[in-house]
Structure formats: C-alpha cells, structure tokens
Amino acid sequence: MTVQDAPPLTLQIELSGTWLPVCEVTRLTPGRGMAALLPDGRQAAVFLDRSGTAYAIGNRDPFTGAQVLSRGLLGSADGRPFVASPLLKQRFDLATGRCLDDDEVSVPVYAVRRA
C-alpha cells in the first residue's frame, strides 16, 4: 500500500471514554470551525488551526445559549489559541475551555485524535 492508497485520517472526539469519529481531517479548513452533533444531543465545535492542530470544545456559547462557537473567529492571546464567539465576542481558550474575558465561565473541552 502506498501513501496515496492509505485511507484518509479521521478526526475523533473522546466522549465518556469512547472515541467517536467526527469527520475526515481533510474536511476541516484550517482557521475555521465546524459543528458536530454528539450522541448525547450536545454539540461540539471542532477546529483545525493554521498549524494543523485540532481542537474540540462545546459549541454552546454560555453567555447567549446559542450553538455558535463553531462559527467564531480563531486567534491567539499570549500564545494560547482561542475562538471568539460570533455573538458577543467573548474568547474561549481552545485547550482549556476557559473564557479569557470572564474567569468564572468555561465551556467543555474534548480530547481529539487522528486515527
């Protein structure tokens, strides 16, 4: 089997100890997000940054209740990647889920892998 014949890598999210396939990595556009519906009814916002690192956080904006974080803008602050909500512009650290604008607010973070 050559590299060209190899199956595409799938991005997976860990949920309750189980790895769930989300999409082929090639379907993600660096710098943009996409929403994934999880089996428990929640949504995850999945991102591929411009360096190729994948992240997954909860898609629900805790300030508005809207499922919109996957549509936010990616950036970095002090070397930490974040997504800014498209509604009220609060920034959420993609590695920890912590809101950079309000220390008492955070969103869930999911482990990701390529398989």
QUIJOBEL-V107618 format. One record per backbone hydrogen bond with DSSP energy under -1.0 kcal/mol. NH is the residue of the N-H (numbers start at 0). CO is the residue of the C=O. E is the energy in kcal/mol with one decimal. If there is no record, write none. Layout:
BEGIN
nh: [NH/NH]
co: [CO/CO]
e: [E/E]
END
This chain:
BEGIN
nh: [10/11/12/13/14/17/19/21/22/24/26/27/30/31/33/35/37/40/43/44/45/46/48/51/54/56/57/58/60/64/67/68/70/71/72/74/76/79/81/82/83/84/91/92/93/96/98/99/104/106/109/112/114]
co: [22/112/19/110/17/14/12/10/10/8/23/24/47/28/45/43/41/37/35/56/33/54/52/48/46/44/107/42/65/60/65/58/67/68/83/81/79/76/74/91/72/89/82/97/80/92/104/90/101/96/55/11/9]
e: [-3.4/-2.9/-2.4/-2.3/-2.9/-1.5/-3.3/-3.2/-1.0/-2.6/-2.0/-1.8/-3.1/-2.2/-1.9/-2.5/-3.1/-2.3/-2.6/-3.7/-3.1/-2.6/-2.8/-2.1/-2.3/-2.2/-2.4/-1.8/-3.1/-3.3/-1.6/-2.3/-2.4/-1.8/-1.3/-2.2/-2.2/-1.9/-2.5/-2.0/-2.7/-3.1/-2.7/-2.8/-2.3/-2.5/-2.6/-3.0/-2.1/-1.8/-3.0/-1.8/-2.4]
END
